[in-house]
């Protein structure tokens, strides 16, 4: 009898606490976001609709990346075959757990289009293993919904069960950590937070990306002073990006004669982000520091960054004419593809990036085809970085005030890649993170 109960316990444990796999559920096991948001969770639903969570599958770049790159690549290279299903675990979870793999493109308007919906998150009870990553959630669909608190009223349609995982950044790590098929951490936002100062101080991911606000969580609930907004603002939110890195520039001398050399120092400080910047899809991101001088007659001089001499620094200084991303040719069926402009910005700027390398050691923007890394030159939480720019004032420089401006720019996607793949320009537009100017006087 004891063996029977032990077996029953083990079977129950496996049923409730094993990682959710494709085919474990049917679409009908989950309500639509509209069902949740029409009369009860109106405010939260409207917040979610404006967040990237609601577009994780339908967003233009995500569609192109999966259907035009990852999917055909997975069918041509057995080393990355797992991404055919795996991408959907976090970008189209309902398609993943129902075994609808690959789902149809967004234009067919299937339930995959619900992306990361209300029912997805509020059906999660935990994750498999010690580290949350690669969509290793454990899901329990049904009438019981899981949340960070018990409601003050009884819901007419579901049971609410408190789960403290919803208060922890570990919940976010389920999809904001990712290992490639080659076993390297191609997304590590949660791990960066875990290793940084904010986690040690008890500041969770939700505190910044789901800030507390006074509101109702449902139309029939009381007004909570600390309800969690469902904004999820991050890399696609210009307000969130603005000022994430503070910067200041100053010269070593203020009065300079033509032909004389002046050194400008720029200090960059990650004052806002609880993880490295940039983070997430770092293989796509481009962050660069550009310094320009303007003399009294409006002539512009671009100042190249001083080299520091560390290993792999070449990846962190922009240079025109350097080609990369040759592995795009696999999915696109282009034999001996020569590649695209690596940086697609003027030469001499300091780039803050992590170099993702394909199995042949070439720079890639395809995280699933990343086998190793080059230099990781990003700015960690509460980390300050110093960059210098040495400038020899031209002999013919007119006298008067010279303004020197340091600008930190950001692109979600390298422009050359976006143009090649037909991604909407909004995805690779240049976004100003911060800017600061100083002055020197050019003597007569």
Beta strands, then each sheet from edge to edge (+ up, - down):
strand 1: 124-127
strand 2: 137-139
strand 3: 144-147
strand 4: 159-162
strand 5: 177-179
strand 6: 185-188
strand 7: 212-216
strand 8: 223-228
strand 9: 245-251
strand 10: 255-256
strand 11: 261-270
strand 12: 286-294
strand 13: 300-303
strand 14: 323-324
strand 15: 340-341
strand 16: 350-351
strand 17: 353-357
strand 18: 372-377
strand 19: 384-392
strand 20: 400-411
strand 21: 431-442
sheet 1: 1+ 2-
sheet 2: 3+ 4+
sheet 3: 5+ 6-
sheet 4: 7+ 8-
sheet 5: 9+ 11- 19+
sheet 6: 10+ 21+ 20- 12+ 13-
sheet 7: 10+ 21+ 20- 12+ 16-
sheet 8: 14+ 15-
sheet 9: 17+ 18-
end
